[in-house]
């Protein structure tokens, strides 16, 4: 959004340092320092101390990373159990992920995990961050632990890394490690339907159990299945950072690296 007539004028809206401090970025004083250092922009222009903003319309960035400033935004991290669906309602009457977190404010899952897949899922009412976390252009990494039938050979693991042919096209290079005889750790940055299951099927080692263990910078080994917690402001910020570089611009993307790290 450009600096349109909707932007807050000199005397209305909230003070920028107050809005930034509310997101957990630091104390008001620390946020004033960020502004004074020229690290904060409003609608693409470097902000000056004393600036007021309209949290519903102004686009605020710190070091080029968009910051979600609307009050009332919530971010939950859920450890989804097997058998629970990632939609708001299920025609078959199965339990939904939305029913496992507080009902108000209403939130939606960021992307989907198959009913059979377990592990980390973010739920939020922040539409902008949801878009960035799910759009392939932003290439946010997702890491899975896949227990598979049999022991994949080195060649099979290499095929997963290099990309396998699926019926909707080849997969992008992935980071893949065999961490136990029948356990693969697979990191991808695409979000195609049942992608990990189809990749493993394609190399002849169907998935028996699939757990998502990381979303970008977010991981939590202590969160028990079926339970949730709020993301900390630092985690939200780290997610915003991970989702701010589009593929081809560096950041979280693998594009431009000679070879993906393994
Ligand atoms: N890949 C899958 O196959 N299933 C999921 O739920 C997520 C990634």
Boltz pocket constraint, residues with backbone or C-beta under 6 A from the ligand:
constraints:
  - pocket:
      binder: B
      contacts: [[A, 112], [A, 113], [A, 114], [A, 117], [A, 192], [A, 193], [A, 194], [A, 195], [A, 196], [A, 197], [A, 198], [A, 210]]
      max_distance: 6.0
